[in-house]
Amino acid sequence: MTTPATIVEPEIARGLEGIVSHATQLSEVDGHAGRLTIRGYDIHTLVGQVCSEEAAYLLWHGGLPSRRQLADLQHDMVAARHLPGPIIDVLRGAARAADGMHALRMGAATLSLDAPDADDLSQEANRRLALRITARMPALVAHHFRLQHGQAICEPPDHLGFAAGYLYMLEGREPDPMRVDGLNAYLVAVIEHGMNASTFTARVIASTDADMVSAVTGAVGALKGPKHGGVPGPVLEMLTAIGTPERAEAWIRAALGRGERIMGFGHRVYKVRDPRAELLSNAAETMAQQTGDRELLDFTKEVERVTVKILDEVKPGRDLYANVELYAALILHAVDIPAALFTPTFAIGRTAGWTAHVLEQFADNRLIRPQSVYVGPRERTFVPVEQR
């Protein structure tokens, strides 16, 4: 007599935690050491030292550009950032019906309208497309924002680069170099961060041999969710609600008592302080030294100190520290980015990373197709509709 084989259900990795899906040359995130490297460069050596275009070139080509290569890239990105009429028409329509990430998701999908080679999956064509998509993201965000507020679109002069051009498109005037430096620090700090939700989404879409615009549009959709990229705005709201350093402890304890999440703290990967939080805190410190206004910075540092102490007491062993969003809110506020554009601005910074991952996916592509375990009912008897 044969004994029936025992069915062993595979273990389910909820959220794919602990699952390694790709080998990558783009970045390494060491959550225990609190270290982030981009193409072999520690993020501390890049933030404040390179501009957004240099960091994008590093991701796309594997090394930092020479002076001539950087000049050529900046020239090409300036030429690519002007949106054609059909895309502007979409933004005008979206201005009446959508805002923030809704509008950016819609706008991102239009970026193939004037791209005749959008379905050409060769590395050469996709490198051109990566540049064009990245160059145009600030225009999508800024032009829609101005249209939404009844203002005319502002095209930046050609001598302004990626970060400065974005600020010009938002405000219609040439920005102070200090603000450009602060924004560049932010954009470089968030440009790439391993296999996060939006990056994984982009790679899944690319793995089907869909085009890069589709992959980036999907990444924007993933970033829209507050569990991924939507926290800087609520961080600012939290700081406003706390009000003063003296109120921080009582406010944090009360929020935890209600079961609320403290914005800007905790990370899926980092078990220590997020290194990007340190870098953006340093960038905010630099701006504060130049402006003489450090009230919000000092307040945020005190909120961080108090919150880490309370979280260690209330949730021991959870290793909950400041993440990038705490000081992202601070630096974006200091740069005068409207709070409604915090997450779209994150998308602007991350687009070079998304496109680099798509390039890497296409270079050695295999359809991403995990399995699932069925846990529903079995052996059900069908009943015709007239008998139900």
C-alpha positions, 0 to 999 in steps of 0.5 A: 500500500502506497502512503500518500505524499505529504504536501509541504506548503512553501514558506511565504515571504510576505512583502518579499522580505529577505528575497534576493531578486536581482544582482545589481551594479548600481547601489548597495544598501547596508542596513546594519552599518547604515551605509549606502554606496552608489556604483562603489562611491559612498553616498557621503562622497557624492552629496554636496560634491556632485550635481544631479547630472553627474550622479545621473551620469554615474548611474547610466554609464558606471563612472563619473563624467569628465568635465567635457562629458558633463558639459555634453550631458547638461547640454543634452538635458537642457535641449530635452527638457522642453515639452512638446505641445501635446504633452502641455495640452495634457497638463492643462487638462490635468490642471483642472482635475488632478494634482500632485502625484496623480498629475505626475503619473498622468504626465509621465505616461505622455513622455512617449508621445514624441518618442518614435524609438520608445519601443526600441529596447536597445541600450543605445536607444534606452540611454537616450530615452533615460536622459529625455525622461529624466530631463523632463520630469521637473518640467512635468511637475513645475508646469502643471503646478503653475497651470494649476495656480493660473500662472503661465509656464516658465521656460528656464534659460539654457544656462540653468542646469537640472536643479536650478532649472526646476526652481526657475520653472516653479518660480519664474526667476533665477534661484539663489545658488544656495538654494540650488546647492540645497536642492542638488544635495537632496536630489543626489541623496535620493537618486538611487536606493536599491530594490525599493518598491518603485524600483522593483515595479519599474524592473517588473514592467521592464522584464515584460519587454515593455518600454521605459516610459511604461516602467517609469510610469509604473514606478511613479504609481508605486511611489504615490503610496505613503508607505514609500515616498509620500512622507515628507509632507506629513513630517512637516505637518507633524512638526507644525502640530508639535509646535515647540521643543517643550511639547515634543515628548508629550506629543510623541507619547500621545501619538504612540498611545493612539497607535499612530506612526511617527512620521520620519522614523523607522525603515524597512532596511536600516537598523541604524540612522539612515545615512541620508538623514545625516547628509540632508541634516548637514545640508540644512545646517549649511543653509542655516549657517548662510541664512542665520535662520536655524530655528526649524533645524534645531527644533527638528533635531530636538524632535529626533532626539526625543522620538528616538529615546521614546521609541527605544523605551516603548518599542525596545529592540525595534531599532527605529531611527530617523529616516531620510524623510525627516530631514528631506522635509526640512531641506525641501522646506528650506529650498522653498519647494511647496509641500504639495510637491514634496513627493513629486520632487522625490520622483524627480530625484529618483527618475535617474535611478529608475531608468538606470535599473531599467537599463540594467534589466534590459541588459540581461532580461528575464521575465519576473514571475514569482509564484503564489500559494493558493490558500482558498477553498477546494473541491467546491461543488458547482451549482447552476445559477437557477438553483443558488 
